[in-house]
């Protein structure tokens, strides 16, 4: 019987080797769902077609060890390896959690001679830290999130295709939700509609459903009815095979205040200006300073700490913030989002998704961004 292949969506071995070398490390031990999937294709993410490997991670953990050549050793539950080929030089199966840590210790001992300094993730479970420490010593380990973070900044064509699909799903959903929003609708009802519609349009998971009425807290589900003369924020994210979208559009139940319309127009102009100058070679710090200057030109107070972020396997991967040394390169996918506080407490602004090409940033988001009057 032929094996079914589960490839990595975009791991660049050469970029990884360079990043590991710059960090002064000999190997990297990966324990997070996103990075395990990214490096090996092992579908441990919650938005996998079958998210069981994520659900069982407390009793059937997974690990990937990358060496100085970028070769991966994947340690995983044997039930998830039967008949499957992952992007790993070696797959080490185990039947249960006890055997998982035993196999991890054996692999580390086999490779111990080549490991003077071992990188781990900041989310590394303490039990894994203890096992690795028994082999290489706690002093030989250090948190090295930046190693894969820098590799993941540049997306492969496959990753960009996933992000395009995720963006299309969420925009179709937002377009439909706009026809449902009326005074009297309750926020939990709208959240439910958003989730079910994203899934019906092809999402494999839900990234976020950040909806708000007026100036109420958008981060938690408040059971409230939509009233007249309220701003409605539809800020959604779909997940498609692990890759996230992030879309924000605005509505208003009544006659939109002239001041709000003017502020929104100016914020959209700021986003457009930044996008036009988001070109390879500039740093995130330069973009941040540009944004601060544009706020000042428009006599607006900025909403900080960042003016956007890269997006991929996490909704927010690397912030575009003051003093960030990240250099813009082709293949990055970014969300530019800038806001200013309206006197009645609402954040007014615009959020758009772009793919960086050699000549500059190309916008993925296509929905009209005018505040829609209900």
N, C-alpha and C positions, 0 to 999 in steps of 0.2 A: 504494500500500500504506500503510495507517495505521501510525503509529508505536506501539510498545509503550512505555508510560510506566513509569518507575521513579522514584516520588516519594520525597522525604525522609520518614523515619518520624516526624519531629517538630520540625524546625527552625522556631523562632519568630523571624521576621525583625525584629519590633519589639523583642523582648527583646535581640536581638543588637545592633541599632543603639544602644540605650541602653548596653549593656555596652561596646561599642567606644568610645563617646563618653566614658564614665567613665574608660576606660583612657587617653584622650588620644591615640588612634590614628586614622589616616586609612584604613587597610586592614589586612586580615589574610590572610596567606598560609598555607594549610593544606596539609600534606603527609602527615599520619597517616591510616592506613586508616579508623579509626573516625570521625574528624571529616569526612573527605571523603564518606563514606557518609551521615553525619548531615546534612550541609548540602545535598548534591546528589542523594542516592540512588544514586550510583555504587557498585556492589557490590564494593568493594575489600577487604572484610573476610574473614578466613579462614573464617567460618561462613556465607558466602553460598551460595546454592544451587549455584553453580559457583564455587569459590574460586580459579579460574585467575588472576584479576586480582591477587589478593594474592600468588599464587605467582610471578608474572612481574614483580613490582614492581621487581626489580633491573635489568631490561632495558626494561621499559615502565612507567615511573613515572607518577604522577598528581599533579595539583596543583589547588587551588581558591583563587581570589583573591576575597575579599569586600570590597566597597567600603563607604562610609559610609551608603549606602542599604540595605545588606544584600543587594545583588544579587551573584550568584556568576558568575564565569567559570570553567568547568571545562576543564582541559587533560587530555586522556586519549588513549590509544591509539585510533586510528581504527577498528580492528576491533571495539572494544567500544562504538562509538557508532553503528554502522550499524543503521538501523531502530529506534533507541532514543531516547526523549525523557527527559532527566534534568531535575531541578529546578535549572536554571541559566539565567540570562539569555542566556548565550553558551557554546557548546561549541567548543573549539579542538582539533581532532584532530591527531595526528602519527603517523608510521609506525614510528619507532624512537627509541632513547634520545638519539641526537645531536640529532634534530629536536625532541625533547621540551624540551631546554634552550634550543634556538633559539627555539621558540614561546613559552616562558616569558619569555625576554628581550624578545621583541617585544611581548607583552601588557603587561609592566611598563613598557616605554617608552611605549606608547600611553596608559597611565594615570598616567605619571610626574608630570604637572603637578598632579594631585590628591593626591599622596602625599608628605607631609612626614615622617611617621613610620609605619613599617611594622611590624606585629606578625608574629612567626613563632612556631612551636611549639618547645618545648625539644628535641623529637625531629627537628627539621628536618635533613635530610642536609647535610653540608658542601658538597657540589656545588651544592645549591640555594641555600645561603647565599652562595656565591661569585657565582652568577649574579645574585641579587637585589642583592648589594653593588655590582656593576658598574653598576647602574642607579640605585639610590636612595642608595647609600653605606652602608658598614657601620655608621657612627655613627647612621644614621637607622633602624636596625632594633633591636628588642628582643624578648625572649621574652615572650609574652603568653598563656600557657596559660589564665589565669584568665578570659579573655574568653568563650570557648565553654564553659568549665567551669561558669560561673554560668548560662549559658543552658540547658545540658543538665541542670541540677539539677531543673528542672520538666519533668515528662514529659507528652507529649501523650496523648490517649486511645488512640491507636494504639500508642504505646510501652508504656503500661500494659497493654494487651491482650497484647503480645508478652511482657512480663515475667510476666503471669499464666500464659500458656501454658508458658513456660520453667519456672516454678515447679511447675506441674502435672506436667510431664514428669519433673522430677527427683524429685518426691515419689513418683510411681508407681514409678520405678526403685528408690528406697530401700526402699519397701515390699516389692518383690520380692526385693531383696538380703537383707533380713532373714530371709527363709525359706531362703536358701542358706547363711547363715553357720553353720558348725559347726566344732568343734575339728578341726584337721588341714588345713583349707582354706588354700591358700597365697595370700599377698597379691597376686602378679601375676594369679592366676586370678580373684580378686575384682575387681581393677581392670579386667580384660578384660570380665568380665560387666557391670560398671557402664557401660563405654563402649558396648558393643554394645546394651545395653538402652535407654540414653538415646536412641541413634539410632533404634532400632526404635519408640520411642514418639513420634518426631517431631522430635527435636532436629536442628538443622542443623549443629551442631558441639559440641565438648566444651570446657567451661570449665575444670573441674578435677576431679580424682579423688583427693582427699586422704583416703586411708584409712590407719588405723594400728591396730596390735595392741599393747596395753599402752602403754608410754611410749616406744616406738621412734619414730624420726624419720618424720613423716607426709609430709614435703615431697618425698621421693624414693621411687622404687619399690624397696623392699627385698624380696628373695626370702626370705620367712620363713613358717613354718607357724604357724597360730593354736593357742595352747596353752590349757590350762584356767586358770581364774581370771585372765582377761585382759579389759581393757576394749577394745571394738572401736568405733572412731570411723568413721562413714560421713559424710564431708563432701564433698558433690558439687555440681557446677554444670553445668547444661546451657546450651547457647546456642540461642536460637531467633531466626533472622533478625537475628543480631547481639546480642541482648539476653540477659543472663546471669541465672541463678538461683544461689542459694547456700544450701544446706540442710545441717544437721548434726544427726544423731541418734546415740544411743549404745546399745551392747549390752554384755553381760557373760557370759563363759563360766563359769558357776557361780553360786554364791550371792553376790548383790551385797553387799559390805560395808555395814554399817549407816551408817558414817561417810560413805561415798560417796553413798548414797541421801539422807542428810540434806543434804550439801553441794549435791547436784543440786537438791533441793527448794528450798533457799534461793536458788540462782542463778536458777531459774525465776521465783521470786517477785520478784526484783530486776528481771528483764527485764519482767515484767508491770507492775510499778510504773512503770518508766521509760516503757513504751509508753502507759500511761494519762495520762502528763503530756507526751507528745510532741505538742504542739499548735502550730498556727500562732502566730507571734509570739515564741516562745522562741528562743534561740540554741543552737547546738551546744555552746558553752561552758557554758551553764546545764545542759544535759543531762549533760554530762561531770561537772560538780560534783555534780549530783544522784546520779549513779552512785557517785561516791567516797563521798558521805555514806551511801548505802545499804550499801555494803561495810562501812563503819565500824559501822553499826547492827547488822549481822549478824556483827561481829567476824571479818571476812574480809580477806585481803590481795588487792588488785585485781591483775588481769593487764592491764597497760597496754602500748601507748601510747594505744589508743582504745577506745571502747565500742560501736563500730559504724561503719557507712559507708553512703553512698548507693550505689545499684547501678543499672546500665543497660547501656550499651555496653562498660563495663569492670566487672569483678566488684566492684572497690572504686574508687569515683570520688572521693568527698570524705569524709575521716575525720571522725568525731565525736570531737573531741579538745579538750584544754585550750586556752583562749584563741581557739578558732575563732569568728570573727564571723558565720558563716553563720546566717541567720535562717530558721527553719522556715516553709515555705509549702505550701499545698495543691498536690498534684501531684508532690511528692517521693516517691520509693520508697527505703526504707531497710532495712538489715539491722541489727537490734540484736543484738549478740553479746557476752556477758560471761562470763568464766571466772575460776576460782580454782584454784590448784594443790593437788592432793590429795597427802598425805604420800608416796605411792609414785611420784609423778612425773607423774601424768596430769592434764590440764587438764579440769576438770569445769565445765560451763556449759550455756548454751542459746543458740540462734540462731534468730531468727524474722524474716520479711520483712513489711513493712507499707507500705501506701499512705497518704499523709497526705491527709486530707480537711479540710473547713472546721471540723468539730467535733473532729478528732483523728485518730489513726492506726488504720486498719483492717487486720487481719492477713490476709495472703495465704496463709501456710503453715497447713496443716491436719493434718499427721501428728501422732499422739499423741507426746508428747515424753518419756514415762517411759523410763527405762533398761530395755531389754528383756532379760530373763534367758534365756539359752540353756540 
